[in-house]
Amino acid sequence: MLREIKKLEAVSRKLEPIAANREHWNKTVQAYADNFLDDFNQHTTFVVSEDLGKNILDFPIEEVGKTIEEVLDCLKENVDTPNINPASGGHFGYIPGGGIFTTALGDYLAAVTNRYVGI
């Protein structure tokens, strides 16, 4: 059993990226977030989209991972751009922290440190 646990531990370590990957991902995600925050006010609360973001179905989950750039391009084209923009000041559907940068930083730290902050 110990041998099996060690084997599974080696597999699970693949989920922990090395520092260089983390740095690249942090910079890339931060650039995406900055672009979103700088650009989203130019859009209305609802962006009409012919495909309604359905192209995300053509982005399969596979054994070999995709680059962060591919993932963020898919996110932008299929999730963040079309349809409702909950980060817009014109969206009043519910009351989350939506679009508030400092709230996002708090959520990020809670996720990274794996703390349950819903209490």
N, CA, C and O atoms as a GROMACS GRO file, in nm:
protein
  476
    1MET      N    1   0.082  -0.119   0.000
    1MET     CA    2   0.000   0.000   0.000
    1MET      C    3   0.087   0.126   0.000
    1MET      O    4   0.056   0.223  -0.068
    2LEU      N    5   0.195   0.124   0.075
    2LEU     CA    6   0.285   0.239   0.081
    2LEU      C    7   0.344   0.267  -0.058
    2LEU      O    8   0.360   0.383  -0.097
    3ARG      N    9   0.376   0.162  -0.131
    3ARG     CA   10   0.429   0.178  -0.266
    3ARG      C   11   0.327   0.247  -0.356
    3ARG      O   12   0.362   0.334  -0.436
    4GLU      N   13   0.202   0.208  -0.344
    4GLU     CA   14   0.095   0.270  -0.424
    4GLU      C   15   0.077   0.418  -0.388
    4GLU      O   16   0.057   0.501  -0.476
    5ILE      N   17   0.085   0.450  -0.259
    5ILE     CA   18   0.072   0.589  -0.216
    5ILE      C   19   0.188   0.671  -0.273
    5ILE      O   20   0.166   0.783  -0.319
    6LYS      N   21   0.309   0.618  -0.270
    6LYS     CA   22   0.425   0.691  -0.325
    6LYS      C   23   0.410   0.711  -0.476
    6LYS      O   24   0.450   0.814  -0.529
    7LYS      N   25   0.354   0.613  -0.543
    7LYS     CA   26   0.333   0.625  -0.687
    7LYS      C   27   0.229   0.734  -0.715
    7LYS      O   28   0.247   0.815  -0.806
    8LEU      N   29   0.122   0.736  -0.638
    8LEU     CA   30   0.020   0.839  -0.655
    8LEU      C   31   0.072   0.978  -0.617
    8LEU      O   32   0.034   1.078  -0.677
    9GLU      N   33   0.160   0.982  -0.518
    9GLU     CA   34   0.221   1.110  -0.480
    9GLU      C   35   0.302   1.166  -0.596
    9GLU      O   36   0.297   1.286  -0.623
   10ALA      N   37   0.377   1.082  -0.665
   10ALA     CA   38   0.457   1.127  -0.780
   10ALA      C   39   0.367   1.181  -0.890
   10ALA      O   40   0.400   1.281  -0.954
   11VAL      N   41   0.255   1.116  -0.913
   11VAL     CA   42   0.160   1.162  -1.015
   11VAL      C   43   0.099   1.295  -0.973
   11VAL      O   44   0.087   1.386  -1.055
   12SER      N   45   0.061   1.307  -0.847
   12SER     CA   46  -0.005   1.430  -0.802
   12SER      C   47   0.091   1.549  -0.801
   12SER      O   48   0.046   1.664  -0.810
   13ARG      N   49   0.220   1.526  -0.790
   13ARG     CA   50   0.318   1.636  -0.791
   13ARG      C   51   0.316   1.710  -0.925
   13ARG      O   52   0.359   1.825  -0.932
   14LYS      N   53   0.268   1.647  -1.030
   14LYS     CA   54   0.256   1.712  -1.160
   14LYS      C   55   0.159   1.830  -1.155
   14LYS      O   56   0.164   1.918  -1.241
   15LEU      N   57   0.072   1.832  -1.056
   15LEU     CA   58  -0.023   1.942  -1.040
   15LEU      C   59   0.042   2.065  -0.979
   15LEU      O   60  -0.018   2.172  -0.981
   16GLU      N   61   0.161   2.052  -0.924
   16GLU     CA   62   0.232   2.163  -0.862
   16GLU      C   63   0.336   2.216  -0.960
   16GLU      O   64   0.440   2.152  -0.979
   17PRO      N   65   0.310   2.330  -1.023
   17PRO     CA   66   0.402   2.380  -1.124
   17PRO      C   67   0.531   2.435  -1.064
   17PRO      O   68   0.534   2.480  -0.949
   18ILE      N   69   0.637   2.430  -1.143
   18ILE     CA   70   0.764   2.487  -1.100
   18ILE      C   71   0.754   2.640  -1.100
   18ILE      O   72   0.661   2.696  -1.158
   19ALA      N   73   0.848   2.705  -1.034
   19ALA     CA   74   0.844   2.851  -1.017
   19ALA      C   75   0.838   2.925  -1.150
   19ALA      O   76   0.766   3.024  -1.161
   20ALA      N   77   0.912   2.881  -1.250
   20ALA     CA   78   0.913   2.949  -1.380
   20ALA      C   79   0.774   2.944  -1.445
   20ALA      O   80   0.730   3.043  -1.504
   21ASN      N   81   0.707   2.831  -1.435
   21ASN     CA   82   0.571   2.821  -1.490
   21ASN      C   83   0.475   2.911  -1.413
   21ASN      O   84   0.392   2.980  -1.473
   22ARG      N   85   0.486   2.910  -1.280
   22ARG     CA   86   0.399   2.998  -1.200
   22ARG      C   87   0.419   3.143  -1.238
   22ARG      O   88   0.322   3.218  -1.252
   23GLU      N   89   0.544   3.184  -1.256
   23GLU     CA   90   0.572   3.323  -1.292
   23GLU      C   91   0.510   3.357  -1.427
   23GLU      O   92   0.449   3.463  -1.442
   24HIS      N   93   0.527   3.269  -1.525
   24HIS     CA   94   0.468   3.293  -1.658
   24HIS      C   95   0.316   3.300  -1.650
   24HIS      O   96   0.254   3.390  -1.708
   25TRP      N   97   0.256   3.206  -1.578
   25TRP     CA   98   0.110   3.203  -1.566
   25TRP      C   99   0.060   3.327  -1.493
   25TRP      O  100  -0.040   3.387  -1.534
   26ASN      N  101   0.128   3.367  -1.385
   26ASN     CA  102   0.088   3.488  -1.312
   26ASN      C  103   0.091   3.611  -1.402
   26ASN      O  104  -0.004   3.689  -1.404
   27LYS      N  105   0.199   3.627  -1.477
   27LYS     CA  106   0.210   3.743  -1.566
   27LYS      C  107   0.103   3.739  -1.675
   27LYS      O  108   0.044   3.842  -1.707
   28THR      N  109   0.080   3.622  -1.731
   28THR     CA  110  -0.018   3.609  -1.839
   28THR      C  111  -0.159   3.635  -1.789
   28THR      O  112  -0.237   3.705  -1.854
   29VAL      N  113  -0.193   3.579  -1.675
   29VAL     CA  114  -0.326   3.599  -1.617
   29VAL      C  115  -0.344   3.744  -1.573
   29VAL      O  116  -0.452   3.801  -1.591
   30GLN      N  117  -0.240   3.804  -1.517
   30GLN     CA  118  -0.248   3.945  -1.477
   30GLN      C  119  -0.269   4.034  -1.598
   30GLN      O  120  -0.347   4.129  -1.593
   31ALA      N  121  -0.199   4.006  -1.707
   31ALA     CA  122  -0.216   4.084  -1.830
   31ALA      C  123  -0.358   4.068  -1.883
   31ALA      O  124  -0.418   4.165  -1.930
   32TYR      N  125  -0.412   3.947  -1.876
   32TYR     CA  126  -0.550   3.923  -1.919
   32TYR      C  127  -0.647   4.004  -1.832
   32TYR      O  128  -0.738   4.069  -1.883
   33ALA      N  129  -0.628   3.998  -1.700
   33ALA     CA  130  -0.715   4.071  -1.608
   33ALA      C  131  -0.706   4.221  -1.631
   33ALA      O  132  -0.807   4.291  -1.631
   34ASP      N  133  -0.584   4.271  -1.650
   34ASP     CA  134  -0.566   4.415  -1.676
   34ASP      C  135  -0.637   4.456  -1.804
   34ASP      O  136  -0.704   4.559  -1.808
   35ASN      N  137  -0.622   4.376  -1.909
   35ASN     CA  138  -0.689   4.406  -2.035
   35ASN      C  139  -0.840   4.403  -2.018
   35ASN      O  140  -0.911   4.487  -2.073
   36PHE      N  141  -0.890   4.306  -1.943
   36PHE     CA  142  -1.034   4.298  -1.919
   36PHE      C  143  -1.083   4.424  -1.847
   36PHE      O  144  -1.182   4.484  -1.886
   37LEU      N  145  -1.013   4.462  -1.742
   37LEU     CA  146  -1.055   4.579  -1.664
   37LEU      C  147  -1.045   4.708  -1.744
   37LEU      O  148  -1.129   4.797  -1.728
   38ASP      N  149  -0.943   4.719  -1.829
   38ASP     CA  150  -0.927   4.840  -1.910
   38ASP      C  151  -1.027   4.845  -2.024
   38ASP      O  152  -1.064   4.954  -2.069
   39ASP      N  153  -1.071   4.729  -2.072
   39ASP     CA  154  -1.153   4.722  -2.192
   39ASP      C  155  -1.302   4.704  -2.164
   39ASP      O  156  -1.384   4.744  -2.246
   40PHE      N  157  -1.339   4.643  -2.051
   40PHE     CA  158  -1.478   4.601  -2.035
   40PHE      C  159  -1.577   4.718  -2.030
   40PHE      O  160  -1.694   4.699  -2.065
   41ASN      N  161  -1.535   4.834  -1.989
   41ASN     CA  162  -1.627   4.947  -1.987
   41ASN      C  163  -1.666   4.994  -2.126
   41ASN      O  164  -1.762   5.070  -2.141
   42GLN      N  165  -1.594   4.950  -2.227
   42GLN     CA  166  -1.628   4.987  -2.364
   42GLN      C  167  -1.743   4.901  -2.417
   42GLN      O  168  -1.800   4.932  -2.521
   43HIS      N  169  -1.776   4.796  -2.348
   43HIS     CA  170  -1.884   4.708  -2.389
   43HIS      C  171  -2.011   4.741  -2.311
   43HIS      O  172  -2.006   4.800  -2.202
   44THR      N  173  -2.121   4.704  -2.367
   44THR     CA  174  -2.247   4.721  -2.295
   44THR      C  175  -2.262   4.607  -2.194
   44THR      O  176  -2.176   4.519  -2.185
   45THR      N  177  -2.369   4.611  -2.120
   45THR     CA  178  -2.393   4.505  -2.023
   45THR      C  179  -2.418   4.372  -2.092
   45THR      O  180  -2.390   4.266  -2.036
   46PHE      N  181  -2.472   4.377  -2.214
   46PHE     CA  182  -2.497   4.254  -2.288
   46PHE      C  183  -2.437   4.267  -2.427
   46PHE      O  184  -2.470   4.360  -2.500
   47VAL      N  185  -2.350   4.174  -2.464
   47VAL     CA  186  -2.287   4.172  -2.596
   47VAL      C  187  -2.353   4.061  -2.676
   47VAL      O  188  -2.347   3.944  -2.640
   48VAL      N  189  -2.415   4.099  -2.786
   48VAL     CA  190  -2.481   4.002  -2.872
   48VAL      C  191  -2.375   3.917  -2.941
   48VAL      O  192  -2.279   3.970  -2.996
   49SER      N  193  -2.394   3.787  -2.938
   49SER     CA  194  -2.301   3.693  -2.999
   49SER      C  195  -2.379   3.592  -3.080
   49SER      O  196  -2.476   3.533  -3.031
   50GLU      N  197  -2.337   3.572  -3.204
   50GLU     CA  198  -2.409   3.477  -3.289
   50GLU      C  199  -2.398   3.334  -3.238
   50GLU      O  200  -2.495   3.259  -3.243
   51ASP      N  201  -2.280   3.297  -3.189
   51ASP     CA  202  -2.262   3.159  -3.145
   51ASP      C  203  -2.288   3.139  -2.996
   51ASP      O  204  -2.285   3.026  -2.946
   52LEU      N  205  -2.314   3.249  -2.924
   52LEU     CA  206  -2.349   3.243  -2.781
   52LEU      C  207  -2.244   3.171  -2.697
   52LEU      O  208  -2.276   3.114  -2.593
   53GLY      N  209  -2.118   3.175  -2.742
   53GLY     CA  210  -2.011   3.110  -2.666
   53GLY      C  211  -2.005   2.960  -2.682
   53GLY      O  212  -1.933   2.892  -2.609
   54LYS      N  213  -2.080   2.905  -2.777
   54LYS     CA  214  -2.085   2.760  -2.794
   54LYS      C  215  -1.955   2.700  -2.847
   54LYS      O  216  -1.935   2.578  -2.841
   55ASN      N  217  -1.865   2.785  -2.899
   55ASN     CA  218  -1.737   2.732  -2.948
   55ASN      C  219  -1.652   2.675  -2.836
   55ASN      O  220  -1.552   2.608  -2.862
   56ILE      N  221  -1.691   2.699  -2.713
   56ILE     CA  222  -1.618   2.639  -2.601
   56ILE      C  223  -1.630   2.486  -2.606
   56ILE      O  224  -1.544   2.415  -2.553
   57LEU      N  225  -1.735   2.438  -2.671
   57LEU     CA  226  -1.752   2.293  -2.684
   57LEU      C  227  -1.646   2.232  -2.777
   57LEU      O  228  -1.624   2.111  -2.774
   58ASP      N  229  -1.582   2.315  -2.858
   58ASP     CA  230  -1.475   2.268  -2.947
   58ASP      C  231  -1.338   2.278  -2.880
   58ASP      O  232  -1.236   2.269  -2.947
   59PHE      N  233  -1.337   2.297  -2.751
   59PHE     CA  234  -1.214   2.310  -2.673
   59PHE      C  235  -1.209   2.194  -2.574
   59PHE      O  236  -1.231   2.213  -2.455
   60PRO      N  237  -1.179   2.075  -2.623
   60PRO     CA  238  -1.190   1.956  -2.538
   60PRO      C  239  -1.084   1.949  -2.429
   60PRO      O  240  -0.975   2.004  -2.441
   61ILE      N  241  -1.120   1.881  -2.324
   61ILE     CA  242  -1.025   1.849  -2.218
   61ILE      C  243  -0.953   1.723  -2.262
   61ILE      O  244  -1.016   1.621  -2.292
   62GLU      N  245  -0.821   1.730  -2.264
   62GLU     CA  246  -0.741   1.619  -2.315
   62GLU      C  247  -0.633   1.581  -2.216
   62GLU      O  248  -0.610   1.651  -2.117
   63GLU      N  249  -0.567   1.471  -2.243
   63GLU     CA  250  -0.457   1.426  -2.157
   63GLU      C  251  -0.341   1.525  -2.159
   63GLU      O  252  -0.279   1.550  -2.056
   64VAL      N  253  -0.312   1.582  -2.276
   64VAL     CA  254  -0.204   1.678  -2.290
   64VAL      C  255  -0.263   1.818  -2.266
   64VAL      O  256  -0.362   1.856  -2.329
   65GLY      N  257  -0.203   1.891  -2.175
   65GLY     CA  258  -0.255   2.023  -2.140
   65GLY      C  259  -0.240   2.125  -2.252
   65GLY      O  260  -0.163   2.105  -2.346
   66LYS      N  261  -0.313   2.231  -2.240
   66LYS     CA  262  -0.306   2.342  -2.333
   66LYS      C  263  -0.225   2.455  -2.270
   66LYS      O  264  -0.206   2.458  -2.148
   67THR      N  265  -0.178   2.546  -2.353
   67THR     CA  266  -0.103   2.658  -2.298
   67THR      C  267  -0.199   2.753  -2.228
   67THR      O  268  -0.319   2.752  -2.254
   68ILE      N  269  -0.145   2.834  -2.139
   68ILE     CA  270  -0.228   2.933  -2.070
   68ILE      C  271  -0.288   3.031  -2.170
   68ILE      O  272  -0.400   3.078  -2.152
   69GLU      N  273  -0.212   3.061  -2.276
   69GLU     CA  274  -0.263   3.153  -2.379
   69GLU      C  275  -0.383   3.094  -2.451
   69GLU      O  276  -0.479   3.165  -2.479
   70GLU      N  277  -0.379   2.964  -2.483
   70GLU     CA  278  -0.493   2.899  -2.548
   70GLU      C  279  -0.616   2.900  -2.457
   70GLU      O  280  -0.728   2.925  -2.502
   71VAL      N  281  -0.594   2.873  -2.330
   71VAL     CA  282  -0.705   2.870  -2.234
   71VAL      C  283  -0.768   3.008  -2.220
   71VAL      O  284  -0.890   3.022  -2.219
   72LEU      N  285  -0.684   3.111  -2.208
   72LEU     CA  286  -0.737   3.246  -2.191
   72LEU      C  287  -0.804   3.297  -2.318
   72LEU      O  288  -0.902   3.372  -2.310
   73ASP      N  289  -0.754   3.259  -2.435
   73ASP     CA  290  -0.821   3.296  -2.560
   73ASP      C  291  -0.961   3.235  -2.565
   73ASP      O  292  -1.057   3.302  -2.605
   74CYS      N  293  -0.972   3.108  -2.526
   74CYS     CA  294  -1.102   3.042  -2.523
   74CYS      C  295  -1.194   3.109  -2.421
   74CYS      O  296  -1.312   3.129  -2.449
   75LEU      N  297  -1.141   3.144  -2.307
   75LEU     CA  298  -1.220   3.213  -2.203
   75LEU      C  299  -1.272   3.346  -2.256
   75LEU      O  300  -1.390   3.378  -2.239
   76LYS      N  301  -1.185   3.423  -2.319
   76LYS     CA  302  -1.225   3.554  -2.369
   76LYS      C  303  -1.333   3.542  -2.476
   76LYS      O  304  -1.434   3.612  -2.471
   77GLU      N  305  -1.312   3.454  -2.572
   77GLU     CA  306  -1.404   3.443  -2.686
   77GLU      C  307  -1.537   3.379  -2.651
   77GLU      O  308  -1.638   3.410  -2.713
   78ASN      N  309  -1.538   3.291  -2.552
   78ASN     CA  310  -1.659   3.213  -2.526
   78ASN      C  311  -1.728   3.240  -2.394
   78ASN      O  312  -1.842   3.200  -2.374
   79VAL      N  313  -1.658   3.307  -2.302
   79VAL     CA  314  -1.716   3.330  -2.170
   79VAL      C  315  -1.721   3.479  -2.136
   79VAL      O  316  -1.827   3.532  -2.103
   80ASP      N  317  -1.606   3.545  -2.144
   80ASP     CA  318  -1.599   3.683  -2.096
   80ASP      C  319  -1.653   3.787  -2.194
   80ASP      O  320  -1.694   3.895  -2.150
   81THR      N  321  -1.655   3.758  -2.322
   81THR     CA  322  -1.701   3.858  -2.419
   81THR      C  323  -1.849   3.845  -2.455
   81THR      O  324  -1.921   3.944  -2.447
   82PRO      N  325  -1.897   3.727  -2.493
   82PRO     CA  326  -2.036   3.721  -2.538
   82PRO      C  327  -2.136   3.723  -2.423
   82PRO      O  328  -2.106   3.688  -2.309
   83ASN      N  329  -2.255   3.767  -2.457
   83ASN     CA  330  -2.370   3.762  -2.367
   83ASN      C  331  -2.358   3.862  -2.252
   83ASN      O  332  -2.308   3.973  -2.272
   84ILE      N  333  -2.404   3.824  -2.134
   84ILE     CA  334  -2.411   3.916  -2.020
   84ILE      C  335  -2.271   3.942  -1.963
   84ILE      O  336  -2.188   3.851  -1.956
   85ASN      N  337  -2.248   4.064  -1.922
   85ASN     CA  338  -2.122   4.100  -1.858
   85ASN      C  339  -2.153   4.132  -1.712
   85ASN      O  340  -2.186   4.246  -1.680
   86PRO      N  341  -2.141   4.033  -1.622
   86PRO     CA  342  -2.176   4.058  -1.483
   86PRO      C  343  -2.084   4.157  -1.412
   86PRO      O  344  -2.117   4.204  -1.304
   87ALA      N  345  -1.968   4.189  -1.473
   87ALA     CA  346  -1.879   4.289  -1.413
   87ALA      C  347  -1.919   4.430  -1.453
   87ALA      O  348  -1.861   4.527  -1.403
   88SER      N  349  -2.018   4.443  -1.541
   88SER     CA  350  -2.063   4.574  -1.586
   88SER      C  351  -2.146   4.643  -1.478
   88SER      O  352  -2.216   4.578  -1.401
   89GLY      N  353  -2.135   4.775  -1.475
   89GLY     CA  354  -2.217   4.851  -1.380
   89GLY      C  355  -2.365   4.844  -1.412
   89GLY      O  356  -2.448   4.879  -1.328
   90GLY      N  357  -2.400   4.798  -1.532
   90GLY     CA  358  -2.540   4.787  -1.571
   90GLY      C  359  -2.604   4.654  -1.534
   90GLY      O  360  -2.723   4.634  -1.558
   91HIS      N  361  -2.528   4.563  -1.476
   91HIS     CA  362  -2.580   4.431  -1.440
   91HIS      C  363  -2.621   4.431  -1.293
   91HIS      O  364  -2.538   4.454  -1.204
   92PHE      N  365  -2.747   4.405  -1.269
   92PHE     CA  366  -2.798   4.403  -1.132
   92PHE      C  367  -2.866   4.270  -1.099
   92PHE      O  368  -2.959   4.267  -1.018
   93GLY      N  369  -2.821   4.161  -1.161
   93GLY     CA  370  -2.888   4.032  -1.144
   93GLY      C  371  -2.871   3.971  -1.006
   93GLY      O  372  -2.960   3.899  -0.960
   94TYR      N  373  -2.761   3.997  -0.940
   94TYR     CA  374  -2.733   3.944  -0.807
   94TYR      C  375  -2.626   4.033  -0.747
   94TYR      O  376  -2.579   4.126  -0.812
   95ILE      N  377  -2.587   4.007  -0.626
   95ILE     CA  378  -2.493   4.096  -0.559
   95ILE      C  379  -2.368   4.019  -0.519
   95ILE      O  380  -2.351   3.986  -0.402
   96PRO      N  381  -2.279   3.991  -0.614
   96PRO     CA  382  -2.149   3.933  -0.580
   96PRO      C  383  -2.048   4.045  -0.568
   96PRO      O  384  -2.085   4.163  -0.567
   97GLY      N  385  -1.922   4.012  -0.560
   97GLY     CA  386  -1.818   4.113  -0.561
   97GLY      C  387  -1.782   4.155  -0.702
   97GLY      O  388  -1.691   4.236  -0.721
   98GLY      N  389  -1.851   4.103  -0.802
   98GLY     CA  390  -1.821   4.114  -0.944
   98GLY      C  391  -1.755   4.242  -0.992
   98GLY      O  392  -1.809   4.351  -0.974
   99GLY      N  393  -1.640   4.228  -1.051
   99GLY     CA  394  -1.572   4.338  -1.114
   99GLY      C  395  -1.494   4.427  -1.019
   99GLY      O  396  -1.436   4.526  -1.063
  100ILE      N  397  -1.491   4.395  -0.892
  100ILE     CA  398  -1.415   4.476  -0.798
  100ILE      C  399  -1.278   4.411  -0.781
  100ILE      O  400  -1.266   4.301  -0.726
  101PHE      N  401  -1.176   4.479  -0.828
  101PHE     CA  402  -1.042   4.422  -0.836
  101PHE      C  403  -0.990   4.374  -0.701
  101PHE      O  404  -0.936   4.264  -0.691
  102THR      N  405  -1.007   4.454  -0.597
  102THR     CA  406  -0.955   4.415  -0.465
  102THR      C  407  -1.026   4.290  -0.412
  102THR      O  408  -0.965   4.209  -0.342
  103THR      N  409  -1.153   4.276  -0.443
  103THR     CA  410  -1.226   4.155  -0.405
  103THR      C  411  -1.168   4.033  -0.476
  103THR      O  412  -1.154   3.926  -0.417
  104ALA      N  413  -1.134   4.051  -0.603
  104ALA     CA  414  -1.075   3.942  -0.680
  104ALA      C  415  -0.941   3.899  -0.619
  104ALA      O  416  -0.911   3.780  -0.614
  105LEU      N  417  -0.862   3.996  -0.573
  105LEU     CA  418  -0.734   3.961  -0.510
  105LEU      C  419  -0.757   3.880  -0.383
  105LEU      O  420  -0.684   3.784  -0.356
  106GLY      N  421  -0.858   3.917  -0.306
  106GLY     CA  422  -0.891   3.840  -0.186
  106GLY      C  423  -0.936   3.699  -0.221
  106GLY      O  424  -0.896   3.603  -0.155
  107ASP      N  425  -1.019   3.686  -0.324
  107ASP     CA  426  -1.063   3.553  -0.369
  107ASP      C  427  -0.943   3.470  -0.415
  107ASP      O  428  -0.934   3.351  -0.386
  108TYR      N  429  -0.852   3.534  -0.488
  108TYR     CA  430  -0.733   3.466  -0.538
  108TYR      C  431  -0.650   3.412  -0.421
  108TYR      O  432  -0.610   3.295  -0.421
  109LEU      N  433  -0.624   3.496  -0.322
  109LEU     CA  434  -0.545   3.451  -0.208
  109LEU      C  435  -0.616   3.341  -0.130
  109LEU      O  436  -0.551   3.247  -0.082
  110ALA      N  437  -0.746   3.351  -0.117
  110ALA     CA  438  -0.821   3.246  -0.049
  110ALA      C  439  -0.810   3.113  -0.125
  110ALA      O  440  -0.796   3.007  -0.064
  111ALA      N  441  -0.814   3.121  -0.258
  111ALA     CA  442  -0.803   2.999  -0.338
  111ALA      C  443  -0.662   2.940  -0.331
  111ALA      O  444  -0.646   2.819  -0.317
  112VAL      N  445  -0.560   3.025  -0.340
  112VAL     CA  446  -0.422   2.979  -0.338
  112VAL      C  447  -0.388   2.917  -0.202
  112VAL      O  448  -0.320   2.814  -0.197
  113THR      N  449  -0.434   2.978  -0.095
  113THR     CA  450  -0.402   2.926   0.038
  113THR      C  451  -0.500   2.817   0.084
  113THR      O  452  -0.484   2.759   0.191
  114ASN      N  453  -0.600   2.790   0.000
  114ASN     CA  454  -0.696   2.684   0.025
  114ASN      C  455  -0.772   2.705   0.156
  114ASN      O  456  -0.793   2.610   0.232
  115ARG      N  457  -0.814   2.827   0.181
  115ARG     CA  458  -0.891   2.860   0.300
  115ARG      C  459  -1.037   2.869   0.265
  115ARG      O  460  -1.072   2.921   0.158
  116TYR      N  461  -1.122   2.821   0.352
  116TYR     CA  462  -1.265   2.837   0.330
  116TYR      C  463  -1.304   2.971   0.390
  116TYR      O  464  -1.304   2.988   0.512
  117VAL      N  465  -1.336   3.066   0.303
  117VAL     CA  466  -1.365   3.201   0.350
  117VAL      C  467  -1.514   3.235   0.341
  117VAL      O  468  -1.552   3.352   0.351
  118GLY      N  469  -1.596   3.135   0.323
  118GLY     CA  470  -1.739   3.160   0.310
  118GLY      C  471  -1.811   3.182   0.442
  118GLY      O  472  -1.931   3.206   0.443
  119ILE      N  473  -1.740   3.174   0.550
  119ILE     CA  474  -1.801   3.192   0.682
  119ILE      C  475  -1.803   3.339   0.718
  119ILE      O  476  -1.851   3.376   0.825
   0.00000   0.00000   0.00000
